[in-house]
Amino acid sequence: MSRATLARLTAVAGAAGIALLVAHVLVVGGLPADDATRPVVTGYLVAHHDAMSVSAWTDGFGSLLVIAAVTAMVHLAGSTAGIWARLTTIVASMVIALSLVIDAALIAATHSAVWGDGAAAGTLWSFANGIDFVFPVANSVWMPLLGIVLFRSSLLPPAYAPLIVLVGAGEFVVGTAALFSPAMAAANNVVFVGLMAWMLAASVGLAVGARKLSAEPEPALAAS
């Protein structure tokens, strides 16, 4: 596969991943509060069974496509990225694992509520909410690592590298604050929008720069 073709596919994967992640949020509408009682949670899950199932799937596939796009960017960066490329790929893969765990928990909670097992539904719902606080562990690391990869290559214009580092720093600050102040959890939406905007811009940048890549040789990854 040529580098130009891979760049175009990466752009498509990034944009499609964004669309699915946005759909994941919009399809369920307003969720119960984190401190909602068990009857409120189970009632919501029963009433929104189909929406919750669709939301879980779009989240899983959306995360997969976004991280696939990140992995492809690392590959396109080539030997200039060195060990930072491998670290980015390893840490970013944690996002897919966390997404699938939380999606499985939400589907299980929804089914438990429908089947009348309110205790299991409440426990699984709380578990899924708890995983949200772990995402910054991965996100605040792979974003700066990707910034280093981009800084050491000419894959995208120079502004992209510091911007993704900034988003990663925001994820760390907000994620840490949310551990001690539940009110800060809503600020995660700002970071989410920032990441989506960056990924969309990166997809556009890759699509525009695909012709330039077609004239460059295929780079090989180096160990350092």
Secondary structure, 3 states (H helix, E strand, C coil): CCHHHHHHHHHHHHHHHHHHHHHHHHCCCCCCCCCCCHHHHHHHHHHCHHHHHHHHHHHHHHHHHHHHHHHHHHHHHHHHCCHHHHHHHHHHHHHHHHHHHHHHHHHHHHHHHHCCCHHHHHHHHHHHHHHCCCHHHHHHHHHHHHHHHHHCCCCCCCCHHHHHHHHHHHHHHHHHHHHHCHHHHHHHHHHHHHHHHHHHHHHHHHHHHHHHHCCCCCCCCCCC
